[in-house]
Amino acid sequence: NPWEPEADQLIYQYTKPGTVALDIGAHIGTHTIALSRAVGKNGVVIAFEPQKKICRELHMNLLLNGCTNTIPIHCALGDKDGQVGLVTPRPGNEGGTYVGGGKEIVSVKRLDDFGIRNISFIKMDVENYEDMVLAGAFTTLTNSRPFMLLEIQGNWDELHEAGGDYWEKTCATIATLEKLGYTDFHCGGS
């Protein structure tokens, strides 16, 4: 059974065979595998995962599942090139790791600097860093106009503890998406 069946349904509905799909914040590749199958043998999936340990697990998971059309990249995406620290928020929740000055230092790249074209689908789950990722992806998103499955402000406990306002940040992210021409949003939660 898929981890998030609604997400897989969207992946198979909107990912076009023979195109490029991106998994930004790929974790161990649960959605990367579905994207790999959806783009088919003539397509490519590029999976970005900043955590070193998790990126190794992603790579192994892709090998075990025969995802030969997938390229895992160990880096974070953001609004400028550089380095950033990762903080693990709570024990037992590696997927909730977020950017914020922790011990693990990773490189940050702008999506626009990769020059990727023909993108039909992007899944993004970056634990409150989506505004930075979007800021570094304007050209890519404008050129390809992919369908996006985006978790907005998913790690809200950490945001709240840091003094951030969930609704304010969510509205700001939606405003950024609207500037990019995206107008159809579904907000849900678990």
Disulfide bonds with the S-S distance in Angstrom:
none
